[in-house]
Amino acid sequence: MSLTPVTDPSGLLERAPRLTELLPDAALSEALARGDAWAVHAVLSRRLEREPPGPTRELLAALVEDRGAFVIAGRPPPTSSVLGTGVRWKGAPPRGAAPNAPFVAERTVTVLGIPVWPLDGYLVRTAGKASVQVIGQVPPSPGRSRRRAGALAVMALGLCALAGAGTVWLEARSLRTVTVVNGLSRPVDVRIGGEHWVVAPGTQEQGRVKLGADLLRAVTTWPGQEAVIEDVVLPTEGERILYNVKGAAMLEAVPDAESTSASPRSRSLPENAMVLQSGERLSVQAANWEAAARAFSEEGRWQAAGRVASAVAEVEPGNTLAREMAARAWLFVDTQLPANLPADLRWRNTRDYAAMLMHTWQEDPGAQALALELMRFVGQGAQARARYEEHAQQHPDSPLAALYLQRASPPHPGSADAVDAYAKLAARFPDSPELNRAWLEARWRFELEDARDWGGSERQEFVDETARLLKAFEEKHPPDTVEALELDVRILLRAQLRDAATTRVRRYGEDPRHRTWDFLVLAGRTAAAAGPEHTSYVMRDWIPSALARQPEQMALLDLLTGQRVPKAAEIAAVTSPVDRAVLRLTRDVLRDPERALKQAVGEPEAVLSRLDPEVSALLALEFTRAGDARAKSLFNAALPLMLAREPLRNHIVSSTRAPGPDFTRLAPGLRAAATLVHARRDAKEGYPVFTERLDGLARLDALGGFAVRAVGPWMRRAFDACMDTKMEQSLPLGVMLRGDLVKEQARREDDREGRRPHCEARIVTPTGLPLPRATATTPENANGADP
């Protein structure tokens, strides 16, 4: 032990007398001599780290822990905080200490009352609720570095978590749920943002897309093609986006049953891009465009029906149903406008739709034919001809351009000049199937018009030549549509080549893709016209299984093809009221025209739009003949009737049978219906009679449509009405009958059979047809009517 006294200018040995137990220690003595209390504390801390366990280590630990003994003078540090965030004191007097006893406290950075970063330590005292009084600064605690490291780690982790949460939040804010609904007839390829779907017809797909700096666009194409069908900017204000491709499906937003904030009413979603609000769910009212267009039509929303059908007709090549439904809807919209409007305003929708067809489908003769008919209907046939003339000048080597121009130009179909004009075009473009078929159609119509007073051999020679040209043509170009097949069949049947006609039908029907409803009707009528001995197929073998499972459709097919007339019990068993009404109307046109006329008056759009055009034509023309304004609803029931209304009406009210050019363009079934109704007149007795010969109907409509099949029942109806009407016997002026003469006069008036010669002369003789047999009675009703 050294005898040299230890210098202690700061008086540490007095405040911590146990320090003498650690002397002699050169480092400790040097620190005491400098009077640096914190240097002494540092020497003790370093010695504690290497001291082995024992009493000395315990002493060192106690001294290091008593930081208040190493206090030095210092200014009171600033402390301030707001709502627990800032610099605050951390520490409290030991339990049981005197009220004014000093203790060690630390300044700490806190956030919302949570210590996050330790600062300096101080010896302080408090007196009750008084502010903290600082005595001096004490050395840092041994664990301050670890606490700071832990705080740094916690802050780093917090910042990472906060950044991650922010990223997740921003990511969630930039994501949108997108539902794509495809109401078209074909699959579509849809790309939205970075997502891609192939959506099948009548279905929907859902996914999440991320918003970017650019607009959110939906780009739709056909699978495997680059041409864009639709490019739409989607709204991004909501969380759930709906994209209805071309607006084809019929959608509604309905209140969610589990939501309390939703609107109590459903709302229609007519646009192709929209947002589903909170508390709403998507309801698909019609998943495909055809169902949507029909639903809109039946609700009287013709504008919406035209929008849907025309959108489909604009993008789907060869979709004749969409084209016709759109044309009918736009015609209906425009005909509801006031008649005194200028033509450019009144027919704007129809004109714009026709212009779209002319511009979009320049290689489709069917689309161009419809566009030309619409332009003629709205009185712009000259403008259409000018457009086709310009097109022909731009494409002088195009056979289709020449065909379009000839269609829009005189002479009218059915004339010898038209035959010559089409013959020259066929010679100019010998390899064009469209022009050659148009030439054959011109020859067929010319022969039907009976433009010349031909002899039998001369007419037959012309018909046979047309059939020979058709056979040579079909070796290279067989029919590829039902319309082309029907023309071929009519030409062959006119030439009495029934085996050839049914063979054409059989070859066409061998492809399952061709077995549509229109083809089945044509096949059935061809078989009935040719007879079983000349028919090389069984039409029912071609009926798709899905159609065969629908008894109402099978019964309608039997009616349209003349196979059989369904019984009243069969019709009554049909569950759908629409199908039941269609069957009854169609049957009654053949069996009981008077009842059919009464029933047709109150039928809705859903029924009338499903009637065969020839059925609607007979009913509409009969109303027109009687001067009944209710014919308007029937004329609006089908597009062919809407376009043919004026020529049909003019033919009915005309006193002459000479047809005009507009009438000769009509389909044979419509012309046959007009011929049948035109032949009837109102007699003074109050029942209709026939005044013209009708034996030419079979020549006009070789397929035996409804007008041909209705001649017998309609003539029988008129004959029975005549037989049931009493004929008053006229007597010379001033002559009075008495006694037995009065009885004889009454007997003659009541003699129904005695009226037969008179009725045959008025009803049967003018038609040139034999009187049909009476309607067969059934056990369920003696009159053959529904019970």
SULZI-V547335 format. One record per residue. N is the residue number from 0. RES is the residue in one small letter. SS is DSSP state (A for helix, B for strand, O for the rest). OMEGA is omega in whole degrees, -180 to 180 (999 if undefined). NEAR is the number of other ideal C-beta (glycine too) atoms within 10 Angstrom. Layout:
BEGIN
n-><N N>
res-><RES RES>
ss-><SS SS>
omega-><OMEGA OMEGA>
near-><NEAR NEAR>
END
This chain:
BEGIN
n-><0 1 2 3 4 5 6 7 8 9 10 11 12 13 14 15 16 17 18 19 20 21 22 23 24 25 26 27 28 29 30 31 32 33 34 35 36 37 38 39 40 41 42 43 44 45 46 47 48 49 50 51 52 53 54 55 56 57 58 59 60 61 62 63 64 65 66 67 68 69 70 71 72 73 74 75 76 77 78 79 80 81 82 83 84 85 86 87 88 89 90 91 92 93 94 95 96 97 98 99 100 101 102 103 104 105 106 107 108 109 110 111 112 113 114 115 116 117 118 119 120 121 122 123 124 125 126 127 128 129 130 131 132 133 134 135 136 137 138 139 140 141 142 143 144 145 146 147 148 149 150 151 152 153 154 155 156 157 158 159 160 161 162 163 164 165 166 167 168 169 170 171 172 173 174 175 176 177 178 179 180 181 182 183 184 185 186 187 188 189 190 191 192 193 194 195 196 197 198 199 200 201 202 203 204 205 206 207 208 209 210 211 212 213 214 215 216 217 218 219 220 221 222 223 224 225 226 227 228 229 230 231 232 233 234 235 236 237 238 239 240 241 242 243 244 245 246 247 248 249 250 251 252 253 254 255 256 257 258 259 260 261 262 263 264 265 266 267 268 269 270 271 272 273 274 275 276 277 278 279 280 281 282 283 284 285 286 287 288 289 290 291 292 293 294 295 296 297 298 299 300 301 302 303 304 305 306 307 308 309 310 311 312 313 314 315 316 317 318 319 320 321 322 323 324 325 326 327 328 329 330 331 332 333 334 335 336 337 338 339 340 341 342 343 344 345 346 347 348 349 350 351 352 353 354 355 356 357 358 359 360 361 362 363 364 365 366 367 368 369 370 371 372 373 374 375 376 377 378 379 380 381 382 383 384 385 386 387 388 389 390 391 392 393 394 395 396 397 398 399 400 401 402 403 404 405 406 407 408 409 410 411 412 413 414 415 416 417 418 419 420 421 422 423 424 425 426 427 428 429 430 431 432 433 434 435 436 437 438 439 440 441 442 443 444 445 446 447 448 449 450 451 452 453 454 455 456 457 458 459 460 461 462 463 464 465 466 467 468 469 470 471 472 473 474 475 476 477 478 479 480 481 482 483 484 485 486 487 488 489 490 491 492 493 494 495 496 497 498 499 500 501 502 503 504 505 506 507 508 509 510 511 512 513 514 515 516 517 518 519 520 521 522 523 524 525 526 527 528 529 530 531 532 533 534 535 536 537 538 539 540 541 542 543 544 545 546 547 548 549 550 551 552 553 554 555 556 557 558 559 560 561 562 563 564 565 566 567 568 569 570 571 572 573 574 575 576 577 578 579 580 581 582 583 584 585 586 587 588 589 590 591 592 593 594 595 596 597 598 599 600 601 602 603 604 605 606 607 608 609 610 611 612 613 614 615 616 617 618 619 620 621 622 623 624 625 626 627 628 629 630 631 632 633 634 635 636 637 638 639 640 641 642 643 644 645 646 647 648 649 650 651 652 653 654 655 656 657 658 659 660 661 662 663 664 665 666 667 668 669 670 671 672 673 674 675 676 677 678 679 680 681 682 683 684 685 686 687 688 689 690 691 692 693 694 695 696 697 698 699 700 701 702 703 704 705 706 707 708 709 710 711 712 713 714 715 716 717 718 719 720 721 722 723 724 725 726 727 728 729 730 731 732 733 734 735 736 737 738 739 740 741 742 743 744 745 746 747 748 749 750 751 752 753 754 755 756 757 758 759 760 761 762 763 764 765 766 767 768 769 770 771 772 773 774 775 776 777 778 779 780 781 782 783 784 785 786>
res-><m s l t p v t d p s g l l e r a p r l t e l l p d a a l s e a l a r g d a w a v h a v l s r r l e r e p p g p t r e l l a a l v e d r g a f v i a g r p p p t s s v l g t g v r w k g a p p r g a a p n a p f v a e r t v t v l g i p v w p l d g y l v r t a g k a s v q v i g q v p p s p g r s r r r a g a l a v m a l g l c a l a g a g t v w l e a r s l r t v t v v n g l s r p v d v r i g g e h w v v a p g t q e q g r v k l g a d l l r a v t t w p g q e a v i e d v v l p t e g e r i l y n v k g a a m l e a v p d a e s t s a s p r s r s l p e n a m v l q s g e r l s v q a a n w e a a a r a f s e e g r w q a a g r v a s a v a e v e p g n t l a r e m a a r a w l f v d t q l p a n l p a d l r w r n t r d y a a m l m h t w q e d p g a q a l a l e l m r f v g q g a q a r a r y e e h a q q h p d s p l a a l y l q r a s p p h p g s a d a v d a y a k l a a r f p d s p e l n r a w l e a r w r f e l e d a r d w g g s e r q e f v d e t a r l l k a f e e k h p p d t v e a l e l d v r i l l r a q l r d a a t t r v r r y g e d p r h r t w d f l v l a g r t a a a a g p e h t s y v m r d w i p s a l a r q p e q m a l l d l l t g q r v p k a a e i a a v t s p v d r a v l r l t r d v l r d p e r a l k q a v g e p e a v l s r l d p e v s a l l a l e f t r a g d a r a k s l f n a a l p l m l a r e p l r n h i v s s t r a p g p d f t r l a p g l r a a a t l v h a r r d a k e g y p v f t e r l d g l a r l d a l g g f a v r a v g p w m r r a f d a c m d t k m e q s l p l g v m l r g d l v k e q a r r e d d r e g r r p h c e a r i v t p t g l p l p r a t a t t p e n a n g a d p>
ss-><O O O O O O O O O O O A A A A O A A A A A A O O O A A A A A A A A A O O A A A A A A A A A A A A A A O O O O A A A A A A A A A A A O A A A A O B O O O O O O O O B B O O B B B B B B O O O O O O O O O O O O B B B B B B B B B O O B B B B B B B B B B B B O O O O O O O B B B B B B O O O O O A A A A A A A A A A A A A A A A A A A A A A A A A A A A A A A B B B B B B B B O O O O O B B B B B O O B B B B B O O O B B B B B B B B O O O O O O B B B B B O O O O O O B B B B B B O O O O O O B B B B B A A A O O B B B B B B O O O O O O O O O O O B B O O O O B B B B O O O B B B B B B B O O A A A A A A A A A A O O O A A A A A A A A A A A A A A O O O O A A A A A A A A A A A A A A A A O O O O O O O A A A A O A A A A A A A A A A A A A O O O O A A A A A A A A A A A A A O O O A A A A A A A A A A A A A A O O O O A A A A A A A A A O O O O O O O O A A A A A A A A A A A A A O O O O A A A A A A A A A A A A A A A A A O O O O O O A A A A A A A A A A A A A A A A A A A O O O O O O O A A A A A A A A A A A A A O O O A A A A A A A A A A A A O O A A A O O A A A A A A A A A A A A A A O A A A O O O O A A A A O O A A A A O O A A A A A A A A A A A O O O O O O A A A A A O O O O A A A A A A A A A A A A A A A O A A A A A A A A A O O O A A A A O O O O A A A A A A A A A A A A A O O O O O A A A A A O O O A A A A A A A A A A A A A A A O O O O O O O A A A A O O O A A A A A A A A A A A O B B B O O O O O B B B O O O O O O A A A A O O O O O A A A A A A A A A A A A A A A A A A O O O O O O O O O O O O O O O O A A A A A A A A A A A O O A A A A A A A A A A A A A A A O O O O O O O O O O B O O B O O O O O O>
omega-><-178 178 -179 -179 -180 178 -178 -178 -176 178 -180 -177 178 -178 180 -174 -178 176 -179 -180 -179 179 -5 177 -173 -178 -180 -179 -180 180 179 -178 179 -179 -178 -177 -178 176 176 -179 179 178 180 -179 -180 -180 180 -177 -176 -179 177 180 180 -179 -179 179 179 179 179 -179 -180 -180 -180 -178 -179 -177 -180 179 -176 -178 175 -178 178 179 176 -178 178 175 176 179 177 180 177 -179 -179 178 -177 176 177 -179 -178 178 177 180 178 -180 179 -175 -175 -176 178 178 -178 175 -179 171 -175 173 -178 175 -177 177 -179 178 -179 -177 180 177 -176 176 -178 173 -174 173 177 177 -179 -179 -179 180 -179 176 -177 177 -180 -177 -178 180 176 178 -179 -177 -177 180 179 179 178 177 178 179 177 180 -180 179 179 178 179 178 178 179 179 178 178 178 177 178 178 -180 178 178 179 179 -178 -180 177 174 -176 174 180 180 -179 178 180 -178 -176 176 179 177 -175 176 179 -177 177 -177 -175 177 165 -171 180 180 177 -179 178 177 -178 178 180 179 -178 178 177 180 -179 177 178 -174 172 -179 -175 177 169 -180 179 180 -179 -179 -176 175 -176 176 -171 172 -177 174 -178 -176 -177 -179 -177 -176 177 175 179 -172 -179 -179 -171 -179 179 -173 175 171 -176 180 175 -176 -177 -178 179 -177 -176 175 -178 -177 173 177 179 179 -173 -176 177 176 -175 -178 175 -175 177 -179 179 173 -176 175 -180 -180 177 -173 179 -172 -177 177 179 -179 179 179 178 -180 -178 175 -178 180 -173 178 179 178 177 180 -178 -176 -179 176 178 -180 -178 -174 -177 180 176 180 -177 180 179 179 -177 178 178 180 180 -179 -179 175 -180 178 -176 180 177 -180 179 -177 -178 176 173 -175 -179 178 -175 -175 -175 -177 -180 -180 180 179 177 178 177 179 -179 -176 -171 -172 -178 179 -178 -180 179 178 180 177 178 179 180 178 179 179 176 -179 -178 175 180 177 179 178 178 179 178 178 180 177 176 180 179 177 179 -178 -176 -179 -179 177 179 178 177 179 -179 -179 180 177 -177 -175 170 6 -176 179 180 -180 178 179 178 177 -180 -178 180 176 179 178 178 177 179 179 -174 -178 -179 179 -178 -179 179 177 176 176 178 178 178 177 -179 179 179 179 179 -176 -179 -175 -179 177 -177 167 -177 -179 -180 178 -179 179 179 180 -180 179 177 178 179 178 179 180 179 -180 -175 175 178 -173 175 -178 -180 176 178 179 178 178 180 177 179 -179 -180 179 -178 178 176 179 -180 178 -173 177 179 180 180 177 177 -179 -179 -180 179 -177 178 176 -178 -179 -178 -171 178 179 -180 179 -180 177 179 -180 179 -180 177 178 179 -180 -178 -178 -176 -178 -180 -176 -175 179 173 -173 -176 177 -178 -176 177 -177 180 178 -179 179 179 -176 -180 178 178 177 178 177 177 180 -176 -178 179 180 179 177 -179 180 -179 -180 178 -179 -180 -179 179 -174 -177 178 179 179 180 179 178 180 -178 179 -179 179 -176 175 178 -174 -174 -177 -179 178 178 179 179 -178 -175 -175 -174 -177 -179 180 -178 180 -175 -178 -180 178 173 -177 180 176 178 -179 -180 -180 -179 -179 177 174 180 180 -179 -180 -178 -178 -180 175 -175 -178 179 175 179 -174 -178 -179 178 179 179 -179 -176 -173 -176 178 177 -179 180 179 -179 -175 -179 179 -180 179 -177 -179 175 -179 178 -180 -178 178 -173 177 -178 -180 178 179 178 178 179 179 179 -177 180 -178 -177 178 177 178 -179 177 176 178 -178 178 177 -178 -179 179 -178 -178 176 -180 -179 177 -179 -178 -176 180 177 178 -173 -178 179 -179 -178 -178 -179 179 -179 177 177 178 179 -180 179 178 178 -179 -179 -178 179 177 180 180 180 -180 175 -178 177 -179 178 -180 179 171 -176 178 177 180 179 178 179 179 179 179 -180 -178 -177 -180 178 179 -173 -179 179 -177 178 180 -177 -172 -170 -174 -178 -176 -174 -179 175 178 178 179 -178 180 -179 179 179 -179 -176 179 -176 -179 -179 -179 177 177 999>
near-><5 9 4 8 6 16 12 17 10 18 11 20 15 10 15 19 10 13 21 11 11 16 14 11 15 10 14 19 18 15 21 24 13 12 15 18 24 16 17 27 23 17 20 24 16 12 18 17 8 7 15 6 7 8 8 14 14 11 17 20 15 11 22 18 13 15 21 19 20 25 21 15 8 14 8 14 13 8 15 7 15 6 8 11 14 14 15 17 18 13 14 11 17 8 5 6 12 8 9 12 12 19 16 21 21 20 18 21 16 16 15 9 10 11 14 15 16 20 16 14 21 26 21 22 18 18 10 6 5 9 11 14 14 20 18 17 21 25 23 19 16 15 10 15 11 10 15 14 10 12 16 12 10 13 13 10 10 12 10 10 10 10 10 10 10 10 10 10 10 10 10 10 10 12 14 22 14 22 16 22 24 28 31 25 16 15 15 23 16 23 14 21 19 8 14 11 19 11 21 13 15 19 15 21 16 13 15 11 20 12 14 10 4 8 9 19 13 21 14 24 16 17 10 7 9 6 7 11 20 19 10 19 11 21 14 14 8 15 14 18 22 25 25 25 25 23 25 31 26 26 26 15 23 15 17 13 7 8 12 7 10 17 13 5 8 13 14 12 23 17 14 23 18 20 18 18 15 11 14 22 15 16 12 17 16 19 18 19 30 19 17 26 31 20 17 23 22 15 12 12 17 22 15 20 25 26 22 33 30 23 23 27 26 20 21 20 12 12 21 17 16 24 25 16 25 29 26 25 27 26 23 21 16 21 17 9 13 7 6 6 12 8 11 10 10 19 23 17 22 24 22 11 25 27 17 16 25 21 11 15 19 16 10 17 20 14 22 24 15 24 27 21 19 24 25 18 22 20 12 20 15 11 15 24 19 12 20 24 15 12 18 18 10 9 13 8 8 16 20 19 20 23 24 26 18 20 19 22 14 11 15 17 20 21 18 13 12 24 23 14 18 24 15 13 21 20 11 12 17 9 9 19 18 17 24 25 23 23 25 22 19 26 21 23 19 23 23 20 16 13 14 12 6 13 9 7 8 11 15 15 12 18 19 14 13 23 23 12 16 22 16 10 17 20 7 9 14 14 20 11 16 19 16 20 24 22 18 24 27 20 25 27 20 21 22 16 22 20 14 20 28 23 16 24 28 17 16 22 19 11 9 8 5 18 18 12 14 14 20 22 20 23 28 21 24 29 23 17 22 24 10 8 7 17 21 12 17 12 24 14 8 19 17 12 6 8 15 12 10 14 14 19 18 17 24 23 20 17 22 21 20 19 17 9 16 21 14 16 11 16 20 12 13 20 8 12 11 16 20 16 22 27 23 23 23 24 23 22 30 19 20 20 18 12 16 21 20 11 17 26 12 10 20 13 17 18 21 21 20 19 23 21 20 27 30 28 34 29 29 31 27 25 22 23 18 14 9 13 8 15 24 14 19 26 23 20 26 24 22 20 23 16 23 26 20 13 20 27 17 14 25 20 11 13 5 7 11 7 20 13 14 17 20 19 19 21 17 22 23 27 25 30 32 25 23 25 25 21 21 23 13 12 16 5 14 8 19 21 20 23 13 15 14 23 10 14 26 15 14 18 26 25 24 19 28 24 28 24 21 24 21 17 17 26 24 18 20 22 22 15 18 23 17 11 15 13 14 9 11 6 11 5 5 5 7 7 13 6 7 8 12 11 10 12 14 13 10 14 13 10 12 11 7 13 19 15 9 13 23 14 12 20 25 20 13 18 22 13 17 9 16 15 8 10 16 8 11 15 5 12 11 8 9 14 15 18 8>
END
